[in-house]
Amino acid sequence: MEQQGWRVFHADGEKSASAWLNQAASLNLLITEAIFDASSTGFQLRDFVQKKFAGAKIVFTTRYDLAGYESQVKDTPVVIDKPLSAEELVSKVAAFVTTGPASHQPPLLPAGTMLGNNQIIDRLYTEREAETYRALQRAVQRQVAMVVLKPELLGKPEVLQEFKERERIKASVNHPRIAPLFEAGVENGWHYYTREMPPGRSLEQVQAEGTPLGERATVDALFGVADAMNYAIERGLHYRSLGARDIYISTENQSSIVNIVRPAIDTPRDQKSDVSALLSMFRPVVSEGKARGLLQSLTEDAHDWAGLLTALTELREGMRDRSVIRKAEAAELIAPTRPEGSKSNIFLWVLGTVSLFAAAWLGGFAGKGYQPPPRAHTSEMIEIPAGEFTYQQRERKTLPAFFISKYEVTVGEYATFLEALKKAKPGQFDHPEQPNTKKDHTPESWKQFYAAAATGALVNGQAIDLDSPISRVDWWDAYAYAKWKGQRLPTELEWEKAARGPTGLVFPWGNDPNPAAANLGDDYDPKGLTGGATDGFSLWAPVRKIAKDVTATGVVGLAGNVEEWTSSWATHPELPDVRVPVVRGGHFGLKSSAQLLTRRYFADSASEDALARGFRTASDLPPTP
């Protein structure tokens, strides 16, 4: 098409643009979107054009500020944040190509200029209607950001009115992660306002320094941004595009943002696109591996701000769980078990006075092949009726009727399983994909552990018995036990329906929090000295001693005690090429929260086991007597 003397070719996407450029004989000007999606940009088109068409000019368009991509757009004009017709775009671009981008012009106010009590230090950046400076509030010797309206716009009453309205709205914001407005004023015809300079380094500076953010730092930084943006959304506030220069990260990896709220416009923001842009901004500053995989997983989930905040909250909870286990390991309660048969002593157990002789006797004969007679309880199954239920936040799902075990599988029940395997064919109950290096289903240090449970000895200051839940079993163990039982592991949808009921309760017992109802980590002490003050147990609770962590249908221990393997597998958020089993539920080292029943934890592999992880079984049919 022809526009103002220009012959314009319009491509509807990156692929069609590339195809046209490959066959084109000449090109004077490329106008391209800078960011197409989370994985592709217009920078590749720019690079191709510069190689093929010497002297061709480039202009980027974007709804975002492209802060964080300064090196990619250096010396290249950018048209920002406004839908334009083809004619308007050509006019805008023609002006850019003639005069150059505004950021190349000298600052409006030189260093040292005083506006009110504020002395200009330097210009931070320029935008379409205003320039932002670093300034010093002389009275209190505090650095602030000063936003100054460009004087050529004072003749436009609607622009000045919008600037004043922006001041009013920014002043109404009260959130610890959003920089507050300090003052607004007029001095010698200059309209300005000042705001806080957030603590730490901007994301732009982080990228320039070249020190990548690790997994935990990335999660914490993204959480702060999502928390701030969700605050704005919940209060109906509009906001401009968020750039890397607007995000600040402290030395403790706590993030805050510049006050980017502004008067509402007719076209609402596309939250999912804005979240995707945020994740793209973080891509250049995070380390390879887990942090990069985390960004990819969050991008694929296509969150809005509330969804991103929820996902990051769950990720932080999962990281806290791992920290709890590491503290337990440091206290020598447990040494981590890794796949493929690493050797370690799992339990530091102190025997009680009454059971000292019996446990010593059992432990002494364990090395000679002695195994105390297994003791198991009759398993009970609970029917979960067919029908709809609420899954995760607001999804409605439907499941047929199924049965799930009333209790977590116990030490005694697992001992019966191990005895039965001695008479079974090798591999009879193994999963088809179980690694060849896994030779049996006996947990490490099983003989010592079983000896303690069979005699009521103390494990790290707490009694354990055969009615305590089995733990330190990997996914292959749980699968084999369920198959031996003639059952299976529950899917994570089944697990959640059993835990929350059809209406999506927050806790098994209802919607009201009760830290004492479940065996959780509010009173957890990895050293075993003071734990159990709230719910009565620092480590495992015997499954039949749990009285309040019970659903309306009678399923016990879903909120706490041990977290549980499910049959469901999913892409690991930190390892995007790896599928792993999903773990559900809280445990004795996890603090009480409203996410206990919606929390999804991803094991590093099916061969991983944990001190606070066990399982229960499920079935499509009623249990056989």
ABEGO torsion letter per residue (X at the ends): XBBGGBBBBBBAEAAAAAAAAAABABBABBBBBABABAABBAAAAAAAAAAABBGBBBBBBBABAGBGAAAAABGBBBBBGBBBBAAAAAAAAAAAAAAEBAAABBBABBBGBBBEABBBABBABBBAABBBBBBBBAAAGBBBBBBBBBAAAAABAAAAAAAAAAAAAAAABBBAABBBBABBBBBGGBBBBBBBBBBEBBAAAAAAAGBBBBAAAAAAAAAAAAAAAAAAAAAGBBBBBBBAAABBBBAAGBBBBBBABBBBBABBBBAAAAAAAAAAAAAAABBBEAAAAAAAAAAAAGBBAAAAAAAAAAAAAAAAAAAAAAAAAAAGABBBBBBGGBBBBABBBBBBAAAAAAAAAAAAAAAAGBBBBBBBBBBBBBBBBBEBBBBEAABBBBBBBBBBBABBBBAAAAAAAAAAAAABBBGAABBAABBAABABABBBGAAAAAAAAAAGBBBGGBBBBAABBBBGBBAAAAAAAAAAAGBBBBBAAAAAAAAAEAAGBABAAEABBBAAABBBAAABBAAGAABGAAAGBABBBBAAABAABBBAAGBBGAABGBBBBBABBBBBAABAABBBBBBBEBBAABBBBAAAAABBBBBABAABBBAABBBBBBBABBBBX
